Amino acid sequence: MSQNKRSSLGRGLSALMADLQPEGDTKTSEPRADTISVPTEQITPNPDQPRRVFDQASLAELADSIRTRGIIQPLIVRRHPDDAQIYQIVAGERRWRAAQMAQLHELPVLVREFSDAEMLEVAIIENIQRADLNAIDEAASYKQLMTRFGHTQEKVAEALGKSRSHIANLMRLLNLPDQVQEWVREEKLSAGHARALVTVDNPTALARKVIEKDLSVRETEALVRKKPEPSTRSTTAQPEKDADTRALEGDLSATLKMRVQIRHSGTDGGQMVITYRDLEQLDRLCQTLSGNA
């Protein structure tokens, strides 16, 4: 394990979040003693900022608010590793961009010492706290916190004030095809629609039907329940899967990064079907099953 990763895990999520509050919190408070003012031109964005798209209309609204009320919540920055006169944004890039639109010459900042890994970690956490974050990007942020920094679902849930089931259910959405995920990002489908489509065989086709017919989440769930079994399966009617079975399928799919289906035979036995996309995935599955992954 790298030194940066050890440092990040050692400090802990709660410590990293100490200076963060939701950006929508507009309560006026006394300036903190450790807040300093820095010329706008001496502040640069985080090159590893997870959020790549900033809505211009939203930035314009924030700029109008800044012109009227100023910057209520200071940016969190660190000194640039290559130039001590420059400050690198850890959290608050939207405020920095909007402040430039409002033509502010100085910004209030909190200077903190963060490693590269901690800087990315805080940027991810800040994005998760954004109220307008869509379900897919939120799920990807949770996954990044766990895969890059070794945090468990329980640790992330505790630090962010979320339930473990909320995080687990969102992360299952990452098993959906890219097209369906994009429709969620575009708000053509809600997170509820997407959750109903996670365990079906043809989520893209069903998602397209949901969008075309403007179906509600309840109607989508009903459509999924009555979807006919493919002709390659037994013609014997299959009982509806219970919530525990669907949750187990989702967990296994997330772990293996392949589609997993569990079919009970009506007795104590049954089948578990793992669908691989190509030979590379099959090879990775074989390595996992043999303990060589």
KOLDO-878307 format. One record per atom (N, C-alpha, C, O): x, y, z. Coordinates in pm, whole numbers, padded with zeros to 5 digits, always signed. Example, Ala and Ser with C-alpha at 12.3 -4.5 7.8 and 13.67 -1.06 7.14 Angstrom:
2
+01319-00569+00780 +01230-00450+00780 +01320-00330+00780 +01424-00332+00846 +01285-00225+00708 +01367-00106+00714 +01290+00003+00787 +01341+00114+00804 
//
This chain:
293
+00084-00119+00000 +00000+00000+00000 +00088+00124+00000 +00188+00129+00071 +00052+00227-00080 +00134+00346-00093 +00124+00431+00032 +00030+00418+00111 +00225+00521+00050 +00226+00611+00164 +00106+00704+00161 +00046+00732+00265 +00069+00754+00040 -00045+00844+00030 -00172+00776+00076 -00255+00837+00144 -00188+00649+00037 -00310+00580+00076 -00313+00557+00227 -00419+00571+00288 -00200+00523+00287 -00195+00504+00431 -00230+00634+00502 -00301+00633+00603 -00179+00747+00449 -00207+00875+00511 -00354+00906+00509 -00411+00951+00609 -00418+00882+00394 -00559+00912+00380 -00642+00828+00473 -00730+00879+00541 -00615+00697+00476 -00692+00608+00561 -00666+00639+00708 -00756+00627+00791 -00544+00679+00740 -00510+00707+00878 -00586+00829+00930 -00628+00830+01046 -00603+00931+00847 -00673+01050+00892 -00821+01023+00907 -00885+01077+00998 -00879+00939+00822 -01019+00902+00835 -01112+00996+00762 -01083+01115+00749 -01224+00942+00715 -01321+01022+00641 -01375+01137+00725 -01388+01249+00676 -01406+01110+00852 -01465+01215+00936 -01372+01334+00950 -01416+01449+00946 -01241+01307+00966 -01144+01416+00977 -01133+01494+00847 -01122+01617+00848 -01137+01423+00735 -01127+01491+00605 -01248+01579+00579 -01239+01678+00507 -01364+01543+00639 -01487+01618+00616 -01504+01734+00713 -01603+01807+00705 -01410+01753+00804 -01428+01848+00914 -01462+01989+00864 -01541+02058+00928 -01404+02033+00754 -01426+02169+00705 -01534+02176+00598 -01565+02285+00548 -01592+02062+00562 -01691+02060+00455 -01831+02077+00510 -01863+02024+00617 -01915+02150+00439 -02057+02155+00467 -02125+02165+00332 -02065+02212+00236 -02251+02120+00324 -02319+02124+00193 -02317+02264+00135 -02338+02362+00206 -02291+02272+00005 -02279+02403-00060 -02408+02482-00053 -02406+02605-00055 -02521+02412-00044 -02649+02481-00038 -02676+02545+00096 -02775+02618+00109 -02593+02522+00197 -02612+02580+00329 -02571+02726+00325 -02453+02758+00319 -02668+02814+00328 -02642+02957+00310 -02655+03035+00440 -02670+03157+00437 -02651+02967+00554 -02661+03037+00681 -02539+03128+00700 -02425+03086+00679 -02565+03250+00739 -02456+03344+00762 -02392+03316+00898 -02463+03297+00997 -02262+03313+00903 -02191+03286+01028 -02069+03376+01035 -02027+03435+00936 -02011+03385+01157 -01891+03465+01174 -01775+03402+01098 -01762+03280+01096 -01689+03484+01036 -01573+03428+00963 -01483+03351+01060 -01463+03393+01174 -01430+03242+01014 -01340+03162+01096 -01206+03233+01110 -01161+03304+01020 -01142+03212+01226 -01015+03280+01253 -00907+03239+01155 -00815+03317+01128 -00915+03116+01102 -00811+03068+01012 -00843+03094+00865 -00774+03043+00777 -00946+03174+00838 -00978+03212+00700 -00889+03327+00656 -00872+03426+00728 -00831+03314+00537 -00750+03423+00481 -00805+03459+00344 -00878+03382+00282 -00769+03579+00297 -00810+03623+00163 -00695+03604+00066 -00580+03639+00096 -00726+03549-00050 -00624+03520-00151 -00670+03578-00285 -00786+03562-00320 -00582+03644-00359 -00619+03693-00492 -00669+03580-00581 -00613+03471-00583 -00775+03608-00653 -00839+03506-00736 -00741+03444-00835 -00746+03324-00861 -00650+03526-00889 -00557+03474-00990 -00451+03381-00931 -00380+03313-01005 -00440+03378-00797 -00343+03287-00735 -00406+03153-00695 -00345+03072-00625 -00528+03131-00740 -00600+03006-00710 -00619+02928-00839 -00663+02983-00940 -00585+02800-00836 -00601+02714-00954 -00688+02594-00918 -00692+02552-00802 -00759+02538-01017 -00846+02423-00989 -00768+02295-00965 -00649+02285-00998 -00836+02198-00907 -00780+02064-00887 -00775+01991-01021 -00880+01971-01082 -00657+01951-01070 -00651+01882-01201 -00721+01747-01199 -00753+01694-01305 -00745+01690-01080 -00813+01560-01070 -00957+01576-01023 -01015+01480-00972 -01015+01694-01039 -01153+01718-01000 -01245+01614-01065 -01248+01603-01187 -01320+01537-00984 -01408+01434-01042 -01519+01493-01130 -01559+01431-01229 -01568+01610-01094 -01675+01672-01172 -01614+01746-01291 -01535+01839-01274 -01652+01703-01410 -01595+01763-01531 -01688+01863-01597 -01642+01947-01675 -01817+01857-01569 -01915+01944-01633 -01976+02036-01529 -02026+01989-01427 -01972+02166-01553 -02031+02265-01464 -02141+02338-01541 -02114+02406-01641 -02263+02325-01494 -02378+02385-01562 -02365+02537-01560 -02354+02598-01454 -02366+02597-01678 -02343+02741-01689 -02457+02822-01630 -02433+02927-01571 -02581+02776-01646 -02695+02848-01589 -02687+02849-01436 -02715+02950-01372 -02648+02734-01379 -02633+02725-01234 -02520+02815-01185 -02532+02879-01081 -02410+02818-01260 -02298+02906-01223 -02340+03053-01229 -02299+03133-01144 -02421+03089-01328 -02466+03228-01341 -02552+03268-01221 -02541+03380-01171 -02638+03176-01174 -02720+03204-01057 -02633+03222-00933 -02656+03312-00852 -02532+03136-00920 -02441+03147-00806 -02362+03278-00813 -02338+03342-00710 -02323+03317-00933 -02250+03444-00949 -02336+03562-00907 -02286+03655-00844 -02466+03559-00940 -02557+03666-00899 -02566+03673-00747 -02567+03781-00688 -02573+03555-00683 -02579+03550-00537 -02451+03605-00475 -02455+03676-00374 -02336+03572-00536 -02208+03619-00484 -02197+03771-00497 -02142+03837-00408 -02248+03827-00606 -02244+03973-00622 -02322+04042-00510 -02285+04150-00463 -02432+03977-00469 -02519+04036-00367 -02469+04012-00225 -02470+04103-00142 -02425+03889-00199 -02397+03849-00061 -02250+03814-00036 -02210+03795+00079 -02171+03806-00143 -02033+03765-00127 -02020+03614-00111 -02118+03541-00126 -01899+03567-00082 -01873+03425-00060 -01903+03392+00086 -01833+03439+00176 -02007+03313+00110 -02046+03278+00247 -01958+03168+00303 -01917+03173+00419 -01930+03069+00221 -01850+02953+00265 -01713+02958+00198 -01705+02954+00076 -01605+02967+00275 -01471+02976+00214 -01434+02850+00137 -01482+02740+00167 -01347+02867+00038 -01293+02752-00034 -01191+02680+00055 -01130+02743+00141 -01174+02553+00034 -01067+02478+00100 -00957+02459-00004 -00982+02408-00113 -00835+02499+00030 -00724+02494-00065 -00601+02433+00003 -00597+02418+00125 -00504+02399-00078 -00371+02363-00029 -00270+02441-00112 -00302+02486-00222 -00150+02455-00061 -00045+02521-00141 -00004+02428-00254 +00010+02307-00236 +00015+02486-00371 +00054+02407-00488 +00188+02340-00461 +00282+02406-00416 +00199+02209-00488 +00324+02138-00458 +00446+02193-00532 +00559+02169-00489 +00424+02265-00642 +00537+02317-00721 +00556+02467-00709 +00654+02521-00760 +00463+02536-00641 +00474+02682-00631 +00401+02728-00505 +00278+02726-00501 +00474+02769-00404 +00415+02806-00276 +00328+02932-00284 +00251+02959-00192 +00340+03009-00394 +00259+03130-00410 +00122+03100-00470 +00035+03187-00474 +00104+02979-00515 -00022+02939-00579 -00097+02844-00487 -00036+02761-00419 -00230+02857-00485 -00314+02770-00404 -00400+02681-00496 -00455+02729-00595 -00409+02556-00462 -00483+02458-00542 -00616+02427-00472 -00617+02401-00352 -00724+02431-00545 -00856+02409-00485 -00874+02263-00446 -00852+02173-00527 -00912+02241-00321 -00948+02108-00274 -01099+02091-00279 -01149+01987-00323 -01173+02193-00235 -01319+02192-00240 -01368+02334-00263 -01321+02428-00199 -01462+02349-00357 -01520+02481-00384 -01494+02536-00522 -01494+02658-00542 -01472+02448-00621 -01440+02498-00755 -01557+02574-00817 -01536+02670-00891 -01681+02533-00787 -01797+02607-00839 -01796+02751-00790 -01821+02843-00867 -01767+02770-00661 -01762+02905-00606 -01650+02987-00673 -01668+03106-00699 -01537+02924-00699 -01425+02992-00764 -01464+03035-00906 -01437+03148-00947 -01528+02946-00979 -01571+02980-01116 -01675+03091-01115 -01668+03186-01194 -01774+03079-01023 -01878+03181-01016 -01821+03315-00969 -01866+03420-01015 -01724+03312-00879 -01661+03435-00831 -01590+03508-00944 -01590+03631-00948 -01531+03433-01036 -01467+03497-01152 -01572+03563-01241 -01550+03671-01295 -01688+03496-01257 -01796+03555-01336 -01846+03683-01268 -01886+03779-01334 -01844+03683-01132 -01888+03801-01057 -01778+03906-01045 -01799+04013-00988 -01660+03875-01101 -01544+03966-01105 -01493+04001-00964 -01456+04116-00938 -01492+03902-00875 -01430+03920-00745 -01279+03907-00759 -01229+03822-00832 -01206+03993-00689 -01060+03994-00699 -00993+03913-00589 -00877+03873-00603 -01064+03889-00479 -01010+03808-00369 -01117+03713-00318 -01236+03743-00324 -01072+03597-00269 -01165+03497-00218 -01121+03451-00080 -01001+03440-00054 -01217+03422+00010 -01181+03367+00141 -01148+03218+00128 -01221+03144+00062 -01039+03175+00189 -00999+03035+00179 -00954+02982+00315 -00913+03059+00402 -00962+02851+00330 -00902+02779+00442 -00787+02698+00385 -00809+02615+00298 -00667+02720+00432 -00549+02649+00381 -00528+02523+00465 -00516+02530+00587 -00524+02410+00398 -00506+02282+00467 -00392+02204+00402 -00360+02225+00285 -00332+02115+00478 -00227+02028+00426 -00289+01895+00388 -00326+01815+00474 -00299+01871+00257 -00355+01747+00206 -00256+01681+00110 -00191+01749+00030 -00246+01550+00119 -00171+01476+00018 -00254+01471-00110 -00371+01509-00109 -00194+01424-00220 -00268+01411-00345 -00390+01321-00328 -00498+01351-00379 -00372+01211-00254 -00482+01116-00234 -00593+01179-00151 -00710+01164-00184 -00557+01249-00045 -00657+01313+00040 -00731+01423-00037 -00851+01443-00019 -00658+01494-00121 -00720+01601-00201 -00829+01543-00291 -00938+01600-00301 -00800+01431-00356 -00900+01368-00442 -01016+01316-00358 -01132+01327-00399 -00985+01261-00243 -01088+01205-00156 -01187+01313-00112 -01308+01291-00116 -01137+01428-00071 -01225+01537-00029 -01307+01588-00146 -01425+01621-00129 -01248+01595-00265 -01321+01641-00384 -01438+01546-00414 -01546+01590-00451 -01415+01416-00397 -01521+01318-00420 -01633+01337-00317 -01751+01336-00351 -01593+01353-00190 -01692+01371-00083 -01775+01496-00108 -01897+01495-00089 -01710+01605-00151 -01784+01729-00177 -01887+01707-00287 -01999+01757-00278 -01850+01633-00391 -01946+01607-00499 -02065+01527-00449 -02179+01553-00489 -02040+01428-00361 -02149+01347-00308 -02249+01434-00231 -02369+01407-00233 -02200+01537-00164 -02287+01623-00085 -02370+01718-00170 -02462+01782-00119 -02339+01729-00299 -02415+01818-00386 -02557+01767-00404 -02577+01649-00434 -02656+01853-00386 -02796+01812-00395 -02836+01773-00537 -02928+01694-00555 -02768+01828-00639 -02809+01801-00778 -02734+01684-00841 -02744+01663-00961 -02661+01609-00761 -02584+01497-00817 -02678+01384-00855 -02761+01341-00775 -02665+01335-00980 -02754+01227-01023 -02709+01094-00962 -02598+01082-00912 -02799+00995-00968 -02778+00868-00899 -02654+00794-00951 -02583+00732-00872 -02629+00799-01081 -02515+00727-01138 -02383+00788-01093 -02292+00715-01054 -02372+00920-01098 -02249+00986-01055 -02229+00970-00904 -02115+00958-00858 -02338+00968-00829 -02327+00945-00684 -02274+00804-00658 -02186+00783-00575 -02330+00706-00732 -02285+00567-00716 -02138+00553-00754 -02063+00485-00686 -02098+00618-00863 -01959+00611-00907 -01866+00673-00803 -01753+00628-00785 -01914+00777-00735 -01832+00840-00630 -01813+00746-00512 -01703+00737-00458 -01920+00676-00472 -01906+00579-00364 -01807+00469-00403 -01722+00428-00324 -01819+00423-00526 -01730+00316-00573 -01585+00364-00572 -01494+00289-00534 -01563+00489-00612 -01428+00543-00615 -01370+00553-00474 -01252+00524-00453 -01453+00593-00377 -01405+00600-00239 -01363+00463-00189 -01267+00451-00113 -01435+00360-00230 -01406+00225-00180 -01291+00159-00254 -01205+00096-00192 -01289+00172-00386 -01185+00104-00463 -01050+00174-00455 -00946+00108-00450 -01050+00308-00453 -00924+00382-00453 -00866+00400-00313 -00745+00409-00296 -00955+00407-00212 -00907+00441-00078 -00934+00333+00025 -00900+00350+00142 -00993+00222-00016 -01009+00108+00073 -01117+00121+00178 -01120+00043+00273 -01208+00219+00163 -01316+00233+00260 -01424+00129+00236 -01450+00091+00121 -01488+00082+00342 -01599-00011+00331 -01730+00066+00315 -01735+00186+00340 -01835-00005+00274 -01966+00059+00265 -02009+00112+00401 -02067+00220+00410 -01980+00037+00505 -02019+00080+00640 -01948+00209+00680 -02009+00299+00736 -01817+00219+00650 -01740+00338+00685 -01789+00459+00607 -01804+00568+00664 -01815+00442+00478 -01865+00554+00397 -02003+00597+00446 -02030+00716+00458 -02089+00500+00473 -02224+00531+00520 -02220+00609+00650 -02293+00707+00667 -02135+00566+00744 -02124+00633+00874 -02073+00775+00859 -02127+00867+00920 -01969+00794+00778 -01907+00926+00764 -01999+01025+00693 -02000+01143+00726 -02075+00976+00595 -02158+01066+00513 -02302+01075+00562 -02382+01147+00504 -02336+01002+00669 -02472+01007+00721 -02573+00940+00630 -02690+00978+00627 -02528+00838+00556 -02616+00762+00468 -02637+00623+00529 -02560+00581+00615 -02742+00553+00482 -02759+00414+00523 -02677+00325+00431 -02653+00359+00315 -02634+00211+00483 -02557+00118+00401 -02640+00069+00283 -02589+00052+00173 -02771+00047+00307 -02857-00003+00199 -02870+00101+00088 -02879+00065-00030 -02870+00231+00124 -02876+00336+00022 -02754+00328-00070 -02766+00335-00192 -02637+00314-00010 -02514+00306-00088 -02510+00180-00172 -02473+00184-00289 -02547+00066-00111 -02545-00062-00184 -02642-00060-00301 -02609-00107-00410 -02762-00006-00281 -02862-00002-00388 -02817+00088-00503 -02839+00055-00619 -02754+00201-00470 -02707+00289-00576 -02593+00225-00654 -02589+00235-00777 -02501+00158-00585 -02387+00098-00655 -02430-00013-00750 -02360-00041-00847 -02544-00077-00725 -02594-00180-00818 -02630-00119-00953 -02629-00189-01055 -02661+00011-00955 -02696+00076-01081 -02579+00078-01178 -02598+00092-01299 -02456+00065-01127 -02339+00067-01213 -02328-00061-01296 -02244-00070-01386 -02413-00163-01266 -02416-00284-01347 -02502-00269-01471 -02501-00355-01559 -02576-00160-01479 -02661-00136-01595 -02577-00099-01717 -02466-00048-01702 -02627-00124-01839 -02553-00084-01960 -02527+00066-01962 -02600+00144-01900 -02423+00105-02033 -02384+00246-02039 -02499+00335-02087 -02517+00446-02037 -02577+00286-02185 -02686+00367-02239 -02790+00397-02132 -02841+00509-02124 -02824+00297-02051 -02923+00317-01945 -02868+00413-01840 -02940+00499-01789 -02739+00399-01806 -02678+00491-01711 -02682+00635-01763 -02705+00729-01686 -02661+00651-01893 -02663+00785-01951 -02804+00845-01944 -02818+00965-01920 -02906+00763-01963 -03044+00811-01951 -03073+00856-01808 -03149+00951-01788 -03014+00790-01709 -03031+00833-01570 -02961+00968-01551 -03016+01058-01487 -02840+00982-01606 -02768+01110-01595 -02848+01223-01660 -02849+01336-01611 -02915+01192-01770 -02994+01292-01842 -03130+01314-01780 -03208+01396-01829 -03161+01241-01671 -03287+01250-01598 -03406+01204-01682 -03520+01243-01656 -03379+01122-01781 -03489+01058-01855 -03544+00940-01775 -03659+00900-01793 -03460+00885-01687 -03499+00780-01594 -03459+00822-01454 -03355+00885-01434 -03542+00787-01356 -03506+00816-01217 -03428+00699-01159 -03418+00593-01221 -03372+00720-01040 -03302+00611-00972 -03397+00495-00945 -03357+00379-00952 -03523+00525-00915 -03622+00420-00892 -03646+00336-01016 -03654+00213-01006 -03657+00400-01133 -03669+00326-01258 -03549+00235-01277 -03562+00117-01310 -03430+00293-01256 -03306+00218-01280 -03296+00096-01189 -03256-00011-01233 -03332+00112-01061 -03327-00001-00967 -03417-00115-01014 -03382-00232-00997 -03531-00082-01071 -03623-00186-01118 -03565-00263-01236 -03604-00377-01261 -03472-00200-01311 -03418-00261-01433 -03289-00339-01411 -03240-00404-01502 -03233-00332-01290 -03101-00391-01264 -03097-00540-01292 -02998-00590-01345 -03203-00613-01257 -03197-00760-01263 -03260-00819-01389 -03268-00941-01401 -03305-00736-01484 -03369-00791-01604 -03264-00825-01709 -03151-00777-01704 -03303-00910-01806 -03210-00955-01909 -03182-00849-02015 -03073-00844-02071 -03281-00764-02043 -03265-00665-02151 -03298-00526-02100 -03396-00466-02144 -03217-00472-02007 -03250-00343-01946 -03259-00227-02046 -03339-00136-02027 -03178-00230-02152 -03181-00119-02248 -03314-00113-02321 -03372-00006-02335 -03362-00228-02367 -03491-00232-02438 -03605-00191-02348 -03693-00115-02389 -03605-00241-02225 -03712-00205-02132 -03704-00059-02093 -03806+00008-02080 -03582-00008-02074 -03566+00133-02039 -03619+00223-02150 -03684+00324-02124 -03592+00184-02275 -03643+00262-02388 -03796+00264-02387 -03857+00368-02415 -03858+00151-02355 -04003+00143-02349 -04057+00231-02235 -04159+00297-02250 -03988+00230-02122 -04028+00312-02008 -04027+00460-02046 -04119+00535-02011 -03922+00502-02117 -03911+00642-02158 -04018+00678-02260 -04082+00783-02250 -04036+00591-02361 -04135+00619-02467 -04276+00629-02413 -04354+00713-02458 -04310+00543-02315 -04446+00541-02260 -04460+00626-02134 -04568+00635-02076 -04348+00690-02092 -04349+00776-01974 -04408+00702-01853 -04497+00752-01785 -04356+00580-01829 -04408+00497-01721 -04356+00545-01585 -04244+00595-01574 -04439+00530-01484 -04397+00560-01347 -04308+00448-01296 -04295+00344-01361 -04247+00468-01180 -04165+00363-01121 -04250+00240-01090 -04207+00127-01115 -04369+00261-01036 -04457+00148-01004 -04495+00071-01130 -04497-00052-01131 -04525+00144-01238 -04560+00078-01364 -04440+00003-01421 -04455-00104-01481 -04319+00060-01402 -04198-00009-01448 -04176-00138-01372 -04142-00240-01432 -04196-00135-01241 -04182-00256-01160 -04281-00363-01202 -04250-00482-01205 -04403-00319-01235 -04504-00415-01282 -04465-00474-01417 -04485-00593-01442 -04408-00391-01505 -04363-00438-01636 -04252-00542-01621 -04250-00642-01693 -04160-00518-01527 -04051-00612-01503 -04104-00745-01450 -04056-00851-01490 -04203-00739-01362 -04257-00862-01302 -04327-00951-01403 -04320-01073-01393 -04395-00891-01501 -04471-00973-01595 -04397-00999-01725 -04454-01057-01818 -04268-00957-01734 -04189-00981-01855 -04174-01132-01877 -04134-01202-01784 -04206-01185-01998 -04197-01329-02023 -04053-01379-02019 -03960-01307-02054 -04037-01504-01975 -03906-01567-01974 -03858-01593-02116 -03940-01624-02201 -03727-01582-02145 -03676-01614-02277 -03709-01758-02315 -03721-01844-02228 -03724-01784-02444 -03766-01916-02492 -03664-02024-02463 -03699-02142-02465 -03538-01988-02435 -03435-02089-02407 -03452-02151-02270 -03392-02254-02241 -03534-02088-02186 -03555-02143-02054 -03670-02241-02055 -03742-02254-02154 -03686-02309-01944 -03795-02405-01930 -03928-02334-01941 -03940-02220-01896 -04029-02397-02001 -04159-02337-02015 -04237-02339-01884 -04343-02278-01874 -04184-02408-01783 -04248-02410-01653 -04242-02271-01591 -04137-02208-01591 -04355-02224-01540 -04361-02090-01482 -04262-02079-01366 -04255-02166-01279 -04188-01971-01366 -04090-01947-01261 -04151-01855-01155 -04214-01755-01190 -04135-01888-01026 -04188-01800-00923 -04114-01667-00921 -03996-01659-00957 -04183-01562-00880 -04122-01429-00871 -04011-01431-00766 -04027-01487-00658 -03899-01370-00799 -03786-01367-00707 -03817-01273-00590 -03874-01166-00608 -03777-01317-00471 -03798-01231-00355 -03688-01125-00349 -03589-01129-00422 -03709-01030-00257 -03617-00916-00248 -03476-00960-00208 -03378-00903-00257 -03465-01061-00121 -03333-01108-00079 -03255-01167-00195 -03135-01144-00208 -03325-01245-00281 -03258-01304-00397 -03212-01197-00493 -03100-01203-00544 -03296-01097-00519 -03257-00988-00610 -03139-00910-00553 -03049-00869-00626 -03140-00889-00419 -03029-00817-00356 -02900-00898-00367 -02793-00841-00391 -02909-01030-00348 -02791-01115-00360 -02737-01113-00502 -02615-01108-00522 -02826-01116-00602 -02783-01106-00741 -02708-00975-00764 -02605-00972-00831 -02762-00867-00708 -02697-00737-00725 -02559-00732-00661 -02465-00679-00719 -02547-00788-00540 -02418-00789-00470 -02314-00870-00547 -02200-00827-00563 -02355-00990-00595 -02262-01074-00670 -02222-01008-00802 -02107-01015-00843 -02320-00945-00868 -02291-00877-00995 -02191-00764-00973 -02101-00743-01054 -02209-00689-00861 -02117-00579-00831 -01978-00630-00799 -01878-00568-00837 -01970-00742-00730 -01840-00798-00692 -01765-00853-00814 -01646-00826-00832 -01836-00929-00898 -01772-00993-01013 -01765-00901-01135 -01689-00926-01229 -01845-00791-01131 -01857-00700-01246 -01908-00774-01368 -01870-00742-01481 -01993-00872-01346 -02062-00948-01451 -02205-00972-01405 -02233-00969-01285 -02293-00996-01498 -02433-01021-01463 -02448-01158-01399 -02402-01258-01455 -02512-01163-01283 -02534-01288-01210 -02683-01307-01190 -02753-01216-01144 -02733-01426-01224 -02873-01461-01203 -02882-01586-01116 -02808-01683-01137 -02972-01583-01020 -02995-01698-00932 -03135-01753-00960 -03234-01679-00955 -03142-01882-00990 -03270-01946-01022 -03294-02061-00926 -03226-02164-00932 -03391-02045-00838 -03426-02152-00746 -03513-02256-00820 -03599-02220-00900 -03489-02383-00791 -03562-02488-00860 -03690-02529-00787 -03762-02618-00833 -03718-02463-00674 -03836-02500-00597 -03803-02592-00482 -03887-02617-00395 -03680-02644-00482 -03634-02727-00370 -03522-02651-00301 -03523-02527-00299 -03426-02722-00244 -03312-02654-00182 -03205-02618-00284 -03111-02546-00251 -03218-02667-00406 -03116-02644-00508 -03156-02537-00608 -03258-02470-00593 -03073-02523-00710 -03101-02426-00814 -02979-02401-00899 -02885-02480-00899 -02980-02289-00973 -02870-02254-01061 -02825-02111-01034 -02905-02025-00998 -02696-02088-01054 -02644-01952-01056 -02577-01932-01191 -02479-02000-01223 -02629-01840-01270 -02580-01817-01406 -02500-01687-01409 -02551-01581-01372 -02374-01696-01454 -02287-01580-01467 -02266-01552-01616 -02217-01639-01689 -02300-01434-01660 -02289-01397-01801 -02163-01312-01822 -02149-01207-01760 -02073-01358-01908 -01952-01281-01937 -01962-01218-02075 -02024-01273-02166 -01900-01101-02089 -01911-01023-02212 -01816-01071-02321 -01850-01069-02439 -01694-01114-02280 -01595-01155-02377 -01498-01252-02310 -01512-01284-02191 -01400-01299-02385 -01306-01398-02332 -01219-01340-02221 -01176-01412-02131 -01193-01211-02228 -01113-01148-02123 -01187-01154-01990 -01127-01182-01886 -01319-01127-01994 -01398-01138-01871 -01403-01282-01822 -01395-01307-01702 -01415-01376-01914 -01417-01517-01875 -01285-01556-01808 -01285-01628-01708 -01175-01510-01864 -01044-01541-01805 -01033-01482-01665 -00980-01546-01574 -01083-01357-01647 -01079-01296-01515 -01166-01371-01415 -01131-01384-01298 -01281-01420-01462 -01369-01499-01375 -01301-01628-01332 -01309-01667-01216 -01234-01694-01427 -01164-01819-01395 -01054-01795-01291 -01033-01876-01201 -00984-01682-01306 -00879-01649-01209 -00938-01622-01071 -00881-01662-00969 -01053-01553-01069 -01119-01526-00941 -01162-01654-00873 -01142-01671-00753 -01223-01744-00949 -01275-01869-00892 -01162-01961-00846 -01179-02041-00754 -01046-01950-00913 -00933-02035-00876 -00847-01974-00767 -00750-02035-00720 -00883-01851-00726 -00809-01786-00618 -00684-01715-00665 -00599-01681-00582 -00670-01692-00796 -00547-01628-00849 -00570-01484-00889 -00483-01422-00950 -00687-01429-00855 -00717-01292-00897 -00631-01192-00821 -00642-01072-00843 
//
